[in-house]
Amino acid sequence: MFLLVIILMLLSLVIGSFGVSILFGAPFVATKQKMMEKAFVKAGLKEGQSVTDIGCGDGSVLLAARKSGAGKLVGYEINPILAYIARFRLRGGNVTISRENMFNSSLEKTDVIFMYLFPKAVDRLRAPLSKLPQTTRVISRGFPFTGVIPMRSFKVDGSTFYIYHVKDLA
């Protein structure tokens, strides 16, 4: 009986942590590293540039950025289980995974911001993103900013990516 209670508690913790992710902007959707490596090439990621992933999940996008030559890597993830997995997968090197609500975090200076979030969350991040350096590029997978024309968009493996300069979000 005691083992059953422990299993049920752990199961509710896991289910609850994934539910929190949905409430704050998007459910966890695994991203294929190969797709992101292609996307970073098309987006013009340069050797040594810093990449921030808002809602980094298990760290797959940051792993692809590392493989594509990125320098400093930063991830924000509110789900404690996914944040731990991302830290484990990205151990070593210049990596920071913060378990924070993306809407309340102070985004660091970075060269490239990546996000794969619901449309409302994308639009809600517009104001905080517009405070970053004007040359920062924002890559949004799947959902564009409402009323903002991207500098370009492209498809990789059926997914659409929209690229913006922060200066266009103000």
Phi and psi in degrees as a GROMACS rama.xvg file:
@    title "Ramachandran Plot"
@    xaxis  label "Phi"
@    yaxis  label "Psi"
@TYPE xy
-60.5258  -41.8259  PHE-2
-62.8884  -39.0812  LEU-3
-63.0194  -41.7325  LEU-4
-63.1959  -43.9705  VAL-5
-62.0903  -45.3907  ILE-6
-62.0997  -44.1401  ILE-7
-63.9239  -38.8704  LEU-8
-64.5893  -45.1055  MET-9
-63.707  -41.7692  LEU-10
-62.7245  -42.5362  LEU-11
-67.1683  -34.0572  SER-12
-63.6354  -45.7171  LEU-13
-64.2254  -49.1653  VAL-14
-62.6817  -42.1787  ILE-15
-63.1305  -40.5855  GLY-16
-66.5651  -34.585  SER-17
-74.7082  -31.0749  PHE-18
-64.4116  -36.4965  GLY-19
-59.9348  -41.6105  VAL-20
-58.7324  -41.7494  SER-21
-64.579  -41.6122  ILE-22
-63.7024  -30.6212  LEU-23
-95.9698  1.24  PHE-24
154.122  -28.6502  GLY-25
-177.166  148.707  ALA-26
-76.5237  163.698  PRO-27
-71.9002  125.781  PHE-28
-128.52  116.936  VAL-29
-61.3488  136.371  ALA-30
-111.02  132.024  THR-31
-74.342  129.328  LYS-32
-59.057  -41.9714  GLN-33
-61.3817  -40.4888  LYS-34
-62.001  -43.4793  MET-35
-69.7845  -33.8926  MET-36
-61.0004  -44.0286  GLU-37
-63.096  -42.1399  LYS-38
-63.9579  -40.2135  ALA-39
-66.2383  -34.4792  PHE-40
-64.9878  -49.2031  VAL-41
-63.8415  -31.4353  LYS-42
-80.7294  -7.91425  ALA-43
80.546  30.3067  GLY-44
-61.987  127.736  LEU-45
-102.809  152.261  LYS-46
-50.4011  129.494  GLU-47
85.924  -7.3046  GLY-48
-69.4506  149.831  GLN-49
-86.7197  142.994  SER-50
-128.784  132.308  VAL-51
-117.654  131.656  THR-52
-112.551  116.323  ASP-53
-89.7063  111.25  ILE-54
85.2422  56.7964  GLY-55
-74.7389  -7.97989  CYS-56
55.0577  -126.658  GLY-57
-87.6393  5.11814  ASP-58
89.9262  6.32005  GLY-59
-58.7884  -41.3667  SER-60
-65.6938  -41.7135  VAL-61
-68.1271  -34.2694  LEU-62
-62.6332  -41.7577  LEU-63
-65.3446  -38.5694  ALA-64
-63.8471  -42.5654  ALA-65
-60.1526  -45.2325  ARG-66
-65.3928  -27.5167  LYS-67
-85.3492  2.10198  SER-68
101.676  7.13006  GLY-69
-63.0219  153.61  ALA-70
-90.4686  -103.385  GLY-71
-68.7709  135.993  LYS-72
-121.919  132.017  LEU-73
-131.72  133.778  VAL-74
-128.951  142.885  GLY-75
-116.646  128.337  TYR-76
-149.922  124.97  GLU-77
-83.6391  -25.3772  ILE-78
-75.0192  116.728  ASN-79
-62.7704  -33.8882  PRO-80
-68.576  -47.187  ILE-81
-66.0742  -37.6908  LEU-82
-60.7601  -42.4458  ALA-83
-63.6995  -44.4059  TYR-84
-61.359  -43.6429  ILE-85
-61.7251  -44.4527  ALA-86
-59.645  -42.7532  ARG-87
-64.638  -46.3562  PHE-88
-67.284  -29.8245  ARG-89
-104.087  12.6828  LEU-90
-55.8266  145.418  ARG-91
85.1424  148.282  GLY-92
86.0326  -173.12  GLY-93
-92.3285  77.4397  ASN-94
-130.309  136.98  VAL-95
-130.489  125.597  THR-96
-115.54  117.325  ILE-97
-106.071  130.517  SER-98
-91.2664  84.7561  ARG-99
-137.177  157.718  GLU-100
-73.9064  121.368  ASN-101
-60.6925  -24.7657  MET-102
-79.7177  -20.0671  PHE-103
-107.02  -2.53982  ASN-104
-83.7652  152.606  SER-105
-94.3016  104.903  SER-106
-64.9871  132.829  LEU-107
-78.4778  162.334  GLU-108
-62.2364  131.743  LYS-109
-152.189  160.485  THR-110
-83.8123  -39.9369  ASP-111
-135.119  132.905  VAL-112
-112.48  131.708  ILE-113
-115.835  142.032  PHE-114
-150.774  144.851  MET-115
-133.627  85.2715  TYR-116
-129.243  165.958  LEU-117
-63.1843  154.262  PHE-118
-53.3902  -41.7877  PRO-119
-63.2561  -38.1981  LYS-120
-69.1504  -39.6405  ALA-121
-57.4578  -50.2526  VAL-122
-66.6617  -34.3401  ASP-123
-66.6455  -25.5561  ARG-124
-84.5581  -7.01382  LEU-125
-56.0455  -48.4164  ARG-126
-63.8231  -50.1472  ALA-127
-62.6426  -36.5399  PRO-128
-67.0443  -34.5616  LEU-129
-66.5276  -11.4339  SER-130
-86.3216  -8.1906  LYS-131
-77.4916  166.672  LEU-132
-53.1945  141.261  PRO-133
-59.519  -22.3451  GLN-134
-87.0147  -6.67343  THR-135
-62.5169  133.358  THR-136
-98.7104  142.534  ARG-137
-116.506  126.918  VAL-138
-112.436  118.843  ILE-139
-112.79  122.514  SER-140
-90.0216  125.75  ARG-141
89.1585  -37.5499  GLY-142
-133.004  124.572  PHE-143
-82.4536  166.23  PRO-144
-72.0114  137.378  PHE-145
-66.1305  127.93  THR-146
75.3107  10.5706  GLY-147
-120.677  128.089  VAL-148
-84.5814  123.534  ILE-149
-67.9908  153.653  PRO-150
-67.0948  -28.8791  MET-151
-167.303  164.276  ARG-152
-140.664  157.972  SER-153
-156.787  164.544  PHE-154
-114.428  142.241  LYS-155
-136.922  122.732  VAL-156
48.8781  40.7134  ASP-157
85.8784  -6.7994  GLY-158
-100.559  139.199  SER-159
-95.9304  135.833  THR-160
-117.794  135.52  PHE-161
-114.948  130.372  TYR-162
-113.298  132.053  ILE-163
-129.874  154.593  TYR-164
-95.1203  143.338  HIS-165
-54.5875  -36.3511  VAL-166
-59.178  -25.3905  LYS-167
-81.3391  -10.4421  ASP-168
-90.309  -14.4917  LEU-169
